[in-house]
Amino acid sequence: METNYKQPKKRRKKKFSLPDILGGEILNEDFIVKQSKLLIMIAVCFVFFIGNRYSCLKKITQIEDLKKELKDLRYENLVVLTKLTENSRQSQIENLVNSKGLNLSCSNGPVYEIEK
């Protein structure tokens, strides 16, 4: 008796060469076709993550610039406040009035309140 059993064909693994990859033959393989949705999703995720990283780096540099500006403004505020405090002392005001030649003098008596 003769049996006509067909043995299943063994798939042999095809080794891809550089011309096959560059020519697009790799895209015809079953594995690539079956997993195309997954590969597209992975590519979209890569694009999203790269964009997210770029956005974060941009915000970090903006935060650093704002910190430097804040530091500069604090020093400027300190300088202006020091000058204001120095110029508002009574002795400084008297010296300024005398140097301008104004005929003003300080009151020796108490302050009067005017009521309505």
C-alpha positions as CSV (number, residue, x, y, z in Angstrom):
1,M,0.0,0.0,0.0
2,E,1.1,3.2,-1.0
3,T,0.3,6.3,1.1
4,N,0.0,9.7,-0.4
5,Y,0.6,11.7,2.7
6,K,2.0,15.1,1.9
7,Q,4.4,16.2,4.4
8,P,4.0,19.8,5.3
9,K,6.5,22.1,3.8
10,K,9.0,23.4,6.3
11,R,9.4,27.1,6.0
12,R,12.9,27.9,5.7
13,K,14.0,31.1,7.2
14,K,14.9,33.5,4.5
15,K,18.0,35.6,5.2
16,F,17.5,39.1,4.1
17,S,20.3,40.9,2.4
18,L,20.7,44.7,2.2
19,P,19.2,44.9,-1.3
20,D,16.1,43.0,-0.1
21,I,15.7,45.4,2.8
22,L,16.3,48.5,0.7
23,G,14.2,47.2,-2.2
24,G,11.1,46.6,0.1
25,E,11.0,42.8,-0.1
26,I,11.0,42.7,3.7
27,L,7.6,44.3,3.7
28,N,6.0,41.3,1.9
29,E,6.9,38.9,4.6
30,D,3.9,37.5,6.7
31,F,5.4,38.7,10.0
32,I,5.7,42.3,8.9
33,V,2.2,42.3,7.3
34,K,0.6,40.7,10.4
35,Q,2.4,43.1,12.8
36,S,1.9,46.3,10.7
37,K,-0.6,47.8,13.1
38,L,1.7,47.3,16.0
39,L,4.7,48.8,14.1
40,I,2.6,51.8,13.1
41,M,1.6,52.3,16.7
42,I,5.2,52.0,17.9
43,A,6.2,54.6,15.3
44,V,3.4,57.0,16.4
45,C,4.5,56.5,20.0
46,F,8.1,57.4,19.1
47,V,7.0,60.6,17.4
48,F,4.9,61.5,20.4
49,F,7.7,60.8,22.9
50,I,10.2,62.8,20.8
51,G,7.8,65.7,20.6
52,N,7.1,65.5,24.3
53,R,10.8,65.5,25.2
54,Y,11.4,68.5,22.9
55,S,8.6,70.4,24.6
56,C,9.9,69.6,28.0
57,L,13.4,70.7,27.2
58,K,12.0,73.9,25.8
59,K,10.1,74.6,29.0
60,I,13.1,73.8,31.1
61,T,15.2,76.3,29.3
62,Q,12.4,78.9,29.6
63,I,12.2,78.2,33.4
64,E,16.0,78.7,33.7
65,D,15.9,82.0,31.8
66,L,13.0,83.2,34.0
67,K,15.0,82.2,37.1
68,K,18.0,84.3,35.9
69,E,15.7,87.2,35.2
70,L,14.1,87.0,38.6
71,K,17.5,87.0,40.3
72,D,18.5,90.1,38.3
73,L,15.3,91.8,39.2
74,R,15.7,91.0,42.9
75,Y,19.2,92.6,42.9
76,E,17.9,95.6,41.1
77,N,15.1,95.9,43.6
78,L,17.5,95.7,46.5
79,V,19.7,98.5,44.9
80,V,16.7,100.8,44.4
81,L,15.3,100.1,47.9
82,T,18.7,100.9,49.4
83,K,18.9,104.2,47.5
84,L,15.4,105.1,48.5
85,T,16.1,104.4,52.2
86,E,19.3,106.4,52.0
87,N,17.7,109.4,50.3
88,S,14.7,109.5,52.6
89,R,16.7,110.0,55.8
90,Q,16.1,113.3,57.5
91,S,19.7,114.3,57.4
92,Q,19.9,113.6,53.7
93,I,16.8,115.7,53.0
94,E,18.2,118.6,55.1
95,N,21.5,118.5,53.1
96,L,19.6,118.4,49.8
97,V,17.4,121.4,50.8
98,N,20.5,123.4,51.9
99,S,22.4,122.5,48.7
100,K,19.5,123.7,46.5
101,G,19.4,127.0,48.4
102,L,15.8,126.7,49.5
103,N,14.8,128.8,52.5
104,L,13.3,126.0,54.5
105,S,13.9,124.8,58.0
106,C,12.8,121.9,60.2
107,S,10.0,122.5,62.7
108,N,11.0,122.4,66.3
109,G,7.4,122.2,67.6
110,P,5.0,119.3,67.7
111,V,2.9,118.3,64.7
112,Y,-0.6,119.8,64.6
113,E,-3.6,117.8,63.4
114,I,-6.3,119.7,61.6
115,E,-9.7,118.4,62.1
116,K,-12.8,119.1,60.1
